[in-house]
Amino acid sequence: MEVVTVAAFLQLYLYISVSGEAANQTAFGALGNNTRLPCYSLSNVTPSFTRWMKNGQEIISRNHSAATPSPGRRLIILDDGSLDILGITPWDEGTYLCNSTFQNNTTHTSVQLQVVGGPENVSTSIGPATVLSNGTHVVYLGSAVSFNCSSYSYPSQNLSWRFHGANSSNDSLASGSGSWLDFRMEDIQPSAQGEYICRAQNTLSHREADRSTQLLVYYAPQRHPECLWRPGEDPSKIQFNCTWFGAYPTPTLRWGENHHGAGSNLDGHLYVFGEAHNLTLTLNRSLLFDGQLLKCTAQHPALAPGEEKSCSFNLKSPYPEGEPLVAALEDTSVTLSCTEASSLPPANTTWRRGAQQEDIVPGSKYVVSLVGPVLRLTIVNVSKEDEGLYFCRSENPLGIRELEVYLSVKTSSAYTGAIIGIFLAVLIVGSGVIIAKTVYSSRDRICLGSGFGRMEEERGDVLSLVDSDEEEIFQDTVPRLPPLNNGHHTTRVQIHRIPSSDHEDTEMTDRNAQQQEDTVIEEPVDLVTF
């Protein structure tokens, strides 16, 4: 009796225990996969009969004493009473109850089946961007870039964007619980270059799936490359350097010869090219000529179509300019000037002296100064020994040119002749002024007498007026004097004054009148000619 009671109590305990555990038992089945729902059994004893119910309705049962169930069915009850579900679908989700019969005892097992799916089909989209052959995305500095992530999970999912860069990381760029997640980045910078990860997590199974994309940020400097030159180790050669730093990835530099000006693409000989931030071209001086255009062009994917970054050398021979003749006074200072501003590469300009072109060493005697393109040589306390040839010598890789300057040094006595010359010039000018003044004062005579010759002829007409109290008074008729040999009839007239008295004056006047009446003039007489 006690044995029966214990056995009954044990069965009741197992039933309650299993039922209690069964109610809390949860099984997960992945979509499309197979899953097995357990059914309680006693010490691995095969039950005689098993029935599975879903949501209160029987879905399958088995009499274990009968033949093994044929394959090909989605639901299969195994020998221990467990249930296999093949190819789980969302409709398989629910509460399952297993009833197993052992001789005269029956066990009950409850299982909650939750169907889960994913995450799967995780995909990302980054743009606008250029996709390289290896899947890397390329964007350009300063652009606005959108990031989108999508995935499928059942029953639900969480999405998040993460970033791993060279110098920083961020595990929470954006997050959400929908089927897709996106965010936008404005004015993207080089620091945004790195790996972007979209992570999808199933909220039920906590299963995760990632999709990563490598993002590169391309950029190029706005400035043009810098072209420099320097002499080569061999004096017969010259090096041209082209540098363009600040671009990612490394740019392609090209040195070539351009025949149509600095603004056009390379259309001549291509000397050298390569992916580098600094490209050097070494040429023999014999390959250089005046007017040659050497151009360095930078190529980079960050440059807009048709945009060009370049620098160039328009080679020009030196051409020094200045005064070829310079004079200086002894014991003074004189400055010789030479201007060279047209050569490219810039020429090295120096002053030299004499036919042998001896170098001039700056010091207290010679002072050399450079002001912009003007090279000045000041000679202090000039002497006769400083007289002679001086050369302004300009040299660049294209050649050498010289400006020849001759310095003449004069002593103070050398200016005596100049003073005499100035005196003679003043004398000549003064004489001219006097003659002009004389002609101007006699302009009326010149006009009436038809020139200077007529003035000389008229000098033969003389009017002589004599005032004397001692001369005798002649009452005879005045004889006619012969004419002068000047082509005119001229009469000399002598007037004699009688001593002062009223009576004498009256008498004298009468006599003179009488004499004038008795005088016979046969020919016209020019008394005075103007």
Disulfide bonds with the S-S distance in Angstrom:
Cys39-Cys98 1.82
Cys149-Cys198 1.42
Cys227-Cys311 1.82
Cys242-Cys296 1.93
Cys338-Cys392 1.94
